[in-house]
Amino acid sequence: MKLLHTADILIIAAYLVTIIVIGLVLRKRAQRSKDDYLLGGKSIPWYLLGLSNASGMFDISGTIWLVTIMFVYGIKSAWIPWLWPVFNQIFLMVYLSKWLRRSNATTGAEWIGTRFGYKKGAKLSHIIVVVFALIMCLGYLAYGFIGLGKFIEIFIPWEVVSNYIPFSVTPEFVPHFYGIIFTLFAVFYSLLGGMSGIVWADVVQFAIMTIAALVIGYLGFVAIGENTLIVPEGWLSPFFDWQLNMDWSSIIPEVNQKIKEDGFNLFTIFFMMMVFKGVLVSVAGPAPTYDMQKILSTKSASEASKMSGFVSVILMPIRYLMIAGFAALALVYYERLDLLTVSGDIDFELILPTAIREFVPIGLLGLLLAGLIAAFMSTFAGTLNAAQAYLVNDIYLKYKNPQASATQIKNMNYATGIIVVFISIIIGLFAKDVNSVLQWIVSVLYGSYVCANILKWHWWRFNGEGFFWGMASGLLAAAIVPELFPDVLGLYLFPVLLVVSLIGSILGTYSAPPTEEAVLKTFYKNVKPWGFWSPIYGKLKAEDPSFKKNSDFGRDMFNVVIGIIAQTALVISPMYLIFRQNTPLYISLAVLVVCLFLLKKYWWNTLEEKLN
């Protein structure tokens, strides 16, 4: 087994020392106030927050998964991340970030007060959002934990480490041991430095990942030029028929079994379900995790929109250079990869770590490992910060100790962070693999979230009781329905969860009076969403004849469509570049230029006049 060279170990150690220093340097600033700790004092520039957010999305588990699906599905893999959906950043960029930032809230749960007031329904809504946010955060933490452990085990053989520790670890828990060690570093800088510490650590992490991505992309580009690429027909095309029709039988027969297990063979149905679910999830707004915290940390509504737009621009080209580079190396030199597990089965999620071990030279290996470990830490730290925000701001300060001193808040931040990490590690011990956790989060858990969170923006009559029962019924269904249909892909359970949540939302709404008129007026006047707000608009218009409603629905939807096309071009262009597909590359770049021109005219140029 190829061991890490001393130079690689020193590079990784230097990175770990750097993030510890960042946490210590920013410790005092983070302790000034609750907002300084959780939101960086709302003084961090939008481009740094955008870069930080992109770094948080450049996670190790996601990268393992994306390399795997590109190896299997080729250019068509550009569509599969719509499961998350990746294009939710476009909806945020165009209009949702500005709506959210205008609330001046600290967390998504605190935002509830601006929409539903502070009576019984709002309190119930507040509680259910905190519960959902914590479940979501714990799921993401476990998801990252699994990927990191599987990754590190490839490079640090347990036979070497076991000689230096006084206790034994069974083979199946070796990845979890590594996960715990590196998690402790992420906990350190995120607990001490708060949001500012996370952002500056993310800047360092993204710089490392950019260098690594450029080099890996170059290695993959050279490998494709010097060798014959053997892939199934249709692998190099983004287009698809009713069925996937991708046959690996004569190349790598085991891949056909992987496609069957994924459930993507009826690709058109899968694609339509992704779009259906993805649009609804995007319209619902950001889930209460680190993405929402970064939006709430911006200086203004206009900067919130710019930050969300910058994420796609900075993340997609860099990340997909790395993904395509690794996929190219794995395809060209597949016979040199060892993808066998202890049980003798092939695990395609091992493509990324084994390709790194096999093809990356000394020095760059240390840098790349530091970057991918950093990617884990970035996701972990951002998610941990979000979980702390809900526990401290929405439980401790709201119900337990509203007059807490700065020292008490600091201590509670530390304590809740440690508790959340401990629980996420326990969950990670029982999870099957990266893909199983991902499918549960994006397909099952999101199904419980969507309906209530769409209605909260667009329907004036929707109240706190409706929100609570919509979320509660959805969460209950998310716990029960997958158990009733264990062999059904989580994506196809989404409509069932959606209907259950919709019924709960409607019944809950009409079980109680509307939200107080004063609260609705204030919310609509500040946020000014489009949708079914005619009664409230009429009252505000009567009070102030100069008041105008939001009439930008058509323009917003046009910008969303153009933004999604541009984002897709940013994803596909690096793939075509690495695999030397010149004509499709030029077409993709031309489409991107046209989209950027339209977005500059109809989105960017209208930000200041509309958002201030």
C-alpha positions in Angstrom: 0.0 0.0 0.0 1.3 3.5 -0.9 2.0 5.4 2.3 2.0 9.2 2.7 5.4 10.8 2.1 6.9 13.0 4.8 6.4 16.1 2.6 2.6 15.3 2.3 2.3 14.8 6.0 4.0 18.2 6.7 1.6 19.9 4.3 -1.4 18.5 6.0 0.0 19.4 9.4 0.7 23.0 8.2 -3.0 23.3 7.1 -4.3 22.0 10.4 -2.0 24.4 12.3 -3.3 27.3 10.1 -7.0 26.7 10.9 -6.2 26.4 14.6 -4.4 29.8 14.4 -7.5 31.3 12.6 -9.7 30.1 15.4 -7.5 31.6 18.1 -7.0 34.9 16.3 -10.8 35.5 15.7 -11.8 34.2 19.2 -12.1 37.7 20.7 -14.2 39.1 17.9 -16.5 36.1 18.1 -17.1 36.7 21.8 -18.3 40.3 21.4 -21.9 39.4 21.0 -24.4 36.8 19.8 -24.5 38.4 16.3 -20.7 38.5 16.1 -20.5 34.8 16.9 -23.4 33.5 14.8 -23.4 36.0 11.9 -20.0 37.6 11.9 -21.6 40.9 13.0 -23.3 41.2 9.6 -20.1 42.9 8.4 -18.5 40.3 6.2 -18.3 41.3 2.4 -20.7 39.3 0.2 -17.9 37.9 -2.0 -16.2 36.4 1.0 -19.4 34.9 2.3 -20.1 33.5 -1.2 -16.7 32.0 -1.4 -17.2 30.5 2.1 -20.6 29.1 1.1 -19.0 27.6 -2.0 -16.3 26.1 0.1 -18.9 24.6 2.4 -20.6 23.0 -0.7 -17.3 21.6 -1.9 -17.6 18.8 0.6 -15.7 15.5 0.6 -18.7 13.2 0.6 -20.4 15.1 -2.2 -17.1 15.0 -4.2 -16.8 11.2 -3.7 -20.4 10.9 -5.0 -20.0 13.2 -7.9 -16.8 11.5 -9.1 -18.6 8.1 -8.9 -21.7 9.2 -10.9 -19.5 10.9 -13.6 -17.5 7.7 -13.9 -20.7 5.7 -14.4 -23.0 8.2 -16.3 -20.6 10.5 -18.0 -21.8 13.9 -19.2 -25.4 12.9 -18.2 -24.2 13.0 -14.6 -24.5 16.8 -14.8 -28.2 16.4 -14.3 -28.1 14.1 -11.3 -27.1 16.7 -8.7 -30.5 18.3 -9.5 -31.6 15.8 -6.8 -30.3 18.3 -4.2 -31.2 20.5 -6.2 -28.1 22.5 -7.1 -30.2 25.0 -9.0 -31.8 26.2 -5.7 -28.9 28.7 -5.6 -30.4 30.3 -8.7 -33.8 30.9 -7.0 -31.9 32.3 -4.0 -29.8 34.6 -6.3 -32.8 35.9 -8.2 -35.3 36.7 -5.4 -35.4 34.5 -2.3 -32.2 35.7 -0.6 -33.4 39.3 -0.7 -36.7 38.2 0.8 -35.0 36.3 3.6 -32.4 38.9 4.4 -35.0 41.7 4.8 -36.2 40.0 8.0 -33.0 40.9 9.9 -33.4 37.6 11.8 -30.5 35.5 13.2 -31.9 32.1 12.3 -34.7 30.6 10.2 -36.7 29.9 13.4 -36.4 33.5 14.6 -37.7 34.5 11.1 -40.9 32.8 12.0 -41.8 35.7 14.3 -41.7 38.1 11.4 -44.2 36.0 9.4 -46.6 34.5 12.0 -46.2 36.8 15.0 -45.7 35.5 18.6 -48.9 33.8 19.6 -49.6 30.0 20.0 -49.3 29.1 16.3 -46.0 31.0 15.9 -44.6 29.3 19.0 -45.5 25.9 17.6 -44.0 26.8 14.2 -40.9 28.0 16.0 -40.5 24.7 17.8 -41.0 22.6 14.6 -38.5 24.6 12.6 -35.9 24.1 15.4 -36.6 20.3 15.4 -36.3 20.1 11.6 -33.2 22.2 11.5 -31.5 20.0 14.1 -32.5 16.8 12.2 -31.2 18.3 9.0 -27.9 19.4 10.6 -27.3 16.1 12.2 -28.0 14.3 8.9 -25.5 16.5 7.0 -22.9 16.1 9.8 -23.2 12.3 9.7 -23.1 12.4 5.8 -19.8 14.3 5.9 -18.5 12.1 8.7 -19.0 8.9 6.7 -17.3 10.3 3.6 -14.3 11.5 5.5 -13.7 8.2 7.3 -14.0 6.2 4.1 -11.5 8.6 2.4 -8.8 8.8 5.1 -8.7 5.0 5.6 -7.2 4.7 2.1 -4.2 6.8 2.9 -3.5 6.0 6.6 -3.4 2.2 7.0 -4.7 1.1 10.3 -1.7 -1.3 10.7 0.5 1.7 11.0 -1.7 3.8 13.3 -2.5 0.9 15.7 1.1 0.7 16.7 0.8 4.1 18.3 -2.5 3.9 20.2 -3.1 2.0 23.4 -6.5 0.5 22.4 -7.9 -1.6 19.6 -10.6 -0.7 17.0 -12.5 -3.3 15.0 -12.0 -3.0 11.2 -15.5 -1.8 10.4 -15.1 1.2 12.8 -11.6 2.3 11.6 -13.1 5.0 9.3 -15.1 6.3 12.2 -12.0 6.6 14.3 -10.3 8.8 11.6 -13.6 10.8 11.3 -13.5 11.6 15.0 -9.9 12.8 14.9 -10.4 15.2 12.0 -13.8 16.3 13.3 -12.1 17.6 16.5 -10.0 20.1 14.4 -13.2 21.4 12.7 -14.9 21.7 16.1 -12.0 23.7 17.5 -11.9 26.5 15.0 -15.7 26.7 14.5 -16.4 26.8 18.2 -13.7 29.4 18.9 -14.0 31.7 15.9 -17.7 31.5 15.2 -18.9 32.7 11.7 -15.8 34.9 11.1 -13.5 32.0 11.9 -15.5 29.7 9.6 -15.4 32.2 6.7 -11.7 32.9 6.9 -10.9 29.2 7.2 -13.1 28.6 4.2 -11.1 31.2 2.2 -7.9 29.2 2.9 -9.6 25.9 2.1 -11.0 27.1 -1.2 -7.6 28.4 -2.3 -6.1 25.0 -1.6 -9.0 23.2 -3.5 -8.6 25.6 -6.5 -4.9 24.7 -6.9 -5.6 21.0 -6.5 -8.5 21.1 -9.0 -6.4 22.8 -11.6 -3.6 20.3 -11.3 -6.0 17.3 -11.3 -7.9 18.7 -14.2 -4.6 19.0 -16.1 -3.5 15.4 -15.3 -6.9 14.1 -16.5 -6.7 16.3 -19.7 -3.2 14.8 -20.5 -4.4 11.3 -19.8 -7.3 11.6 -22.2 -4.9 13.0 -24.9 -2.3 10.2 -24.5 -4.8 7.3 -24.3 -7.9 5.8 -25.9 -11.0 6.5 -23.9 -13.3 3.4 -23.8 -16.8 4.2 -22.6 -20.3 3.1 -23.6 -22.2 4.8 -26.5 -23.9 8.0 -25.2 -21.5 8.5 -22.3 -20.1 11.8 -23.8 -23.6 13.2 -24.5 -25.8 15.1 -22.0 -29.0 14.0 -23.9 -31.0 10.9 -23.1 -34.0 8.9 -24.2 -36.8 7.4 -22.2 -34.4 4.8 -20.8 -30.7 5.4 -20.0 -29.6 2.7 -22.5 -26.0 2.8 -21.2 -24.4 -0.7 -21.5 -21.1 -1.3 -19.7 -21.2 -5.1 -20.3 -18.2 -5.3 -22.6 -16.1 -2.7 -20.6 -16.8 -2.9 -16.9 -19.8 -5.3 -16.3 -20.1 -4.4 -12.7 -21.1 -0.9 -13.6 -24.4 -2.1 -15.0 -25.3 -3.5 -11.5 -24.4 0.0 -10.0 -26.9 1.6 -12.5 -29.6 -0.9 -11.5 -29.0 -0.3 -7.8 -29.2 3.5 -8.3 -32.6 3.2 -9.9 -31.7 5.7 -12.7 -32.4 3.4 -15.7 -35.8 5.0 -16.5 -33.9 8.3 -16.9 -36.7 10.4 -18.3 -39.0 9.6 -15.4 -36.1 10.2 -13.0 -35.3 13.5 -14.6 -39.0 14.7 -14.5 -39.2 13.8 -10.9 -36.0 15.7 -10.1 -37.2 18.8 -11.8 -40.7 18.6 -10.2 -39.2 18.1 -6.7 -36.3 20.5 -7.4 -38.5 23.4 -8.4 -40.7 23.0 -5.3 -37.8 22.6 -3.0 -36.2 25.8 -4.5 -39.4 27.8 -4.3 -39.7 26.8 -0.6 -36.4 28.6 0.1 -33.3 27.5 1.9 -33.4 24.8 4.5 -32.4 26.0 7.9 -28.7 25.1 7.6 -25.4 26.9 6.9 -26.7 28.3 3.6 -29.4 30.2 5.4 -26.9 31.4 8.0 -24.6 32.8 5.3 -27.6 34.7 3.7 -28.6 36.2 7.1 -24.9 37.2 7.7 -24.8 39.5 4.7 -24.8 43.3 5.0 -28.0 44.0 3.0 -30.6 42.4 0.8 -28.7 43.2 -2.4 -25.5 41.7 -1.0 -27.5 38.6 -0.1 -28.5 38.1 -3.7 -25.0 38.8 -5.0 -23.6 36.3 -2.5 -25.9 33.5 -3.6 -25.1 34.2 -7.3 -21.4 34.2 -6.7 -21.6 30.7 -5.2 -22.4 29.0 -8.6 -19.8 31.2 -10.5 -16.9 30.3 -8.1 -17.9 26.7 -7.3 -19.0 24.9 -10.4 -16.0 25.4 -12.8 -13.4 24.6 -10.1 -15.2 21.7 -8.6 -16.0 20.1 -12.0 -12.5 20.4 -13.2 -11.5 18.2 -10.3 -14.4 15.8 -10.8 -13.9 15.4 -14.5 -10.1 15.1 -14.0 -10.5 12.2 -11.5 -13.2 10.5 -13.7 -10.8 10.7 -16.7 -7.9 9.2 -14.7 -10.1 6.5 -13.3 -11.5 5.6 -16.7 -8.1 5.5 -18.5 -6.3 3.6 -15.8 -9.2 1.6 -14.3 -7.1 -1.6 -14.1 -4.8 0.1 -11.6 -7.6 0.9 -9.2 -8.4 -1.3 -6.2 -12.1 -0.9 -5.6 -12.6 -4.1 -3.6 -14.0 -3.9 -0.1 -13.1 -6.3 2.7 -16.1 -8.5 1.8 -14.9 -8.8 -1.8 -17.5 -6.5 -3.4 -16.7 -3.6 -5.7 -17.5 -0.2 -4.1 -17.4 2.6 -6.8 -17.4 5.2 -4.0 -13.7 4.3 -3.6 -12.9 5.7 -7.0 -11.9 9.1 -5.7 -9.6 8.1 -2.9 -8.0 5.2 -4.8 -7.4 7.5 -7.8 -5.7 10.1 -5.6 -3.5 7.4 -4.1 -2.6 6.0 -7.5 -2.1 9.1 -9.7 -1.3 12.2 -7.6 2.4 12.9 -7.1 4.2 13.7 -3.8 3.7 17.2 -2.6 0.5 17.7 -4.5 -0.9 14.6 -2.7 -0.5 16.4 0.6 -2.0 19.6 -0.8 -4.9 17.7 -2.2 -5.6 15.7 0.9 -5.4 18.9 3.0 -7.9 20.5 0.6 -10.3 17.6 0.7 -10.0 17.3 4.5 -10.6 21.1 4.5 -13.7 20.6 2.4 -15.1 18.2 5.0 -14.2 20.7 7.8 -15.8 23.6 5.9 -19.1 21.7 5.5 -18.9 20.4 9.0 -18.1 23.7 10.6 -20.8 25.6 8.7 -23.5 23.1 9.6 -22.3 23.0 13.2 -22.6 26.8 13.4 -26.2 26.5 12.1 -27.1 23.9 14.7 -25.6 26.0 17.5 -27.5 29.0 16.3 -30.8 27.1 16.7 -30.0 25.6 20.0 -28.6 28.8 21.6 -30.7 31.5 19.9 -34.0 29.6 19.5 -34.1 27.5 22.6 -31.7 28.7 25.3 -32.1 32.5 24.8 -35.8 32.3 23.9 -37.1 29.9 26.6 -34.3 29.3 29.2 -32.3 32.5 29.8 -33.3 35.5 27.7 -31.0 37.8 29.7 -27.9 35.7 29.4 -24.6 37.5 29.6 -22.0 37.3 26.8 -20.0 34.8 28.9 -23.0 32.5 29.4 -23.8 32.7 25.7 -20.2 31.8 24.9 -20.3 28.8 27.2 -23.6 27.6 25.8 -22.2 27.9 22.3 -19.3 25.6 23.3 -21.5 23.1 25.1 -24.2 22.8 22.4 -21.4 22.4 19.8 -19.9 19.5 21.6 -23.3 17.8 22.1 -24.2 18.2 18.4 -20.9 16.7 17.3 -21.3 13.8 19.7 -24.8 12.9 18.5 -23.8 13.3 14.8 -20.9 10.8 15.3 -23.3 8.3 16.9 -25.6 8.6 13.8 -22.6 8.2 11.5 -21.7 4.9 13.2 -25.1 3.4 12.1 -25.4 4.9 8.6 -24.8 2.5 5.6 -22.9 4.7 3.2 -22.6 8.2 1.6 -25.3 7.7 -0.9 -27.9 6.3 1.5 -27.6 9.3 3.8 -27.7 11.7 0.8 -30.8 10.0 -0.6 -32.6 10.2 2.8 -31.7 13.9 3.2 -32.5 15.2 -0.3 -35.5 13.0 -1.1 -37.2 12.0 2.1 -36.5 14.7 4.6 -37.0 17.5 2.1 -40.4 16.1 1.3 -41.6 17.0 4.7 -40.2 20.6 4.4 -41.4 21.8 1.0 -45.2 22.4 1.2 -45.3 24.5 4.4 -42.4 26.6 3.3 -43.8 27.4 -0.1 -47.1 28.5 1.5 -45.4 30.7 4.1 -44.1 33.0 1.3 -47.1 33.0 -1.1 -50.4 32.7 0.8 -51.6 35.4 3.2 -54.1 33.1 5.0 -51.4 30.5 5.9 -50.8 30.8 9.6 -48.5 29.3 12.4 -50.8 26.4 13.0 -50.8 25.5 9.3 -47.0 25.7 9.3 -46.7 23.5 12.4 -49.1 20.8 11.2 -47.7 20.8 7.7 -44.1 20.3 8.9 -45.1 17.9 11.7 -47.2 15.6 9.4 -44.4 15.7 6.8 -41.7 14.7 9.3 -43.9 11.9 10.6 -44.5 10.7 7.1 -40.7 10.9 6.4 -40.2 8.6 9.4 -42.9 6.1 8.4 -43.2 6.0 4.6 -39.6 4.8 3.8 -40.1 1.9 6.2 -43.3 0.9 4.4 -41.6 1.0 1.0 -37.9 0.1 1.7 -37.2 -0.9 -1.9 -38.5 2.4 -3.5 -36.0 5.1 -4.4 -36.4 8.0 -2.0 -37.1 10.4 -4.9 -40.3 8.5 -5.9 -41.6 8.8 -2.3 -41.5 12.6 -2.5 -45.0 13.1 -3.9 -46.5 11.0 -1.1 -44.7 13.1 1.5 -45.7 16.3 -0.3 -49.5 15.3 -0.3 -49.4 14.4 3.4 -47.7 17.7 4.3 -50.2 19.6 2.1 -53.2 18.1 3.9 -51.6 18.9 7.2 -50.9 22.5 6.2 -54.5 23.1 4.9 -56.2 21.5 7.9 -53.9 23.2 10.3 -54.5 26.6 8.7 -58.3 26.4 8.9 -58.1 25.1 12.5 -57.2 28.6 13.7 -57.8 32.3 12.8 -55.5 34.1 10.4 -52.3 35.7 11.7 -52.8 39.1 13.2 -53.3 41.7 10.5 -50.6 44.0 11.8 -48.0 41.2 11.5 -49.1 40.4 8.0 -49.0 44.0 7.0 -45.5 44.5 8.3 -44.2 41.3 6.7 -45.7 42.0 3.3 -44.5 45.6 3.4 -40.9 44.7 4.3 -40.5 41.5 2.2 -43.0 42.2 -0.5 -43.3 38.7 -2.0 -45.4 37.9 -5.0 -48.3 35.5 -4.6 -51.8 35.4 -3.1 -51.6 38.5 -0.9 -54.5 40.6 -2.3 -56.4 41.2 1.0 -53.2 42.5 2.7 -52.2 44.5 -0.4 -55.6 46.1 -0.5 -55.4 47.3 3.1 -51.9 48.7 2.7 -52.9 50.4 -0.5 -55.8 52.0 1.3 -53.5 53.3 3.9 -50.8 54.5 1.5 -52.0 55.0 -2.2 -48.3 55.1 -3.3 -47.6 51.6 -2.1 -46.9 49.2 -5.0 -47.0 45.4 -4.9 -44.3 43.1 -6.3 -44.9 42.8 -10.0 -41.6 41.1 -10.8 -42.9 37.5 -11.0 -42.4 37.3 -14.8 -38.9 38.8 -14.7 -37.9 36.7 -11.7 -38.9 33.5 -13.5 -37.1 34.5 -16.7 -34.0 35.1 -14.7 -34.4 31.8 -12.9 -34.5 29.9 -16.3 -31.6 31.8 -17.7 -29.7 31.3 -14.4 -30.2 27.5 -14.5 -29.0 27.3 -18.1 -25.9 29.3 -17.1 -25.2 27.2 -14.1 -25.6 24.0 -16.2 -23.1 25.4 -18.8 -20.7 26.1 -15.9 -21.0 22.4 -14.9 -20.7 20.9 -18.4 -17.9 23.1 -19.8 -15.2 21.7 -17.6 -16.3 18.2 -18.4 -16.1 18.8 -22.2 -12.7 20.5 -21.6 -11.1 17.6 -19.8 -12.5 15.0 -22.3 -11.4 17.2 -25.2 -14.8 17.6 -26.8 -14.1 20.9 -28.5 -17.3 21.6 -30.5 -19.6 20.9 -27.5 -17.3 23.0 -25.3 -17.5 26.0 -27.7 -21.3 25.7 -27.8 -21.5 25.6 -24.0 -19.3 28.7 -23.6 -21.3 30.6 -26.2 -24.5 29.7 -24.3 -22.9 30.8 -21.1 -21.9 34.2 -22.5 -25.4 34.9 -23.8 -26.9 33.9 -20.4 -24.4 36.2 -18.5 -25.3 39.1 -20.8 -29.1 38.6 -20.0 -28.5 38.2 -16.3 -26.4 41.4 -16.2 -29.2 43.3 -17.9 -32.3 41.9 -16.2 -30.9 40.8 -12.8 -27.6 42.5 -11.7 -28.6 46.0 -13.1 -31.8 46.0 -11.1 -30.4 44.9 -7.7 -29.7 48.2 -6.1 -32.9 50.0 -7.3 -35.1 47.1 -6.2 -33.4 46.0 -3.0 -32.4 49.1 -1.1 
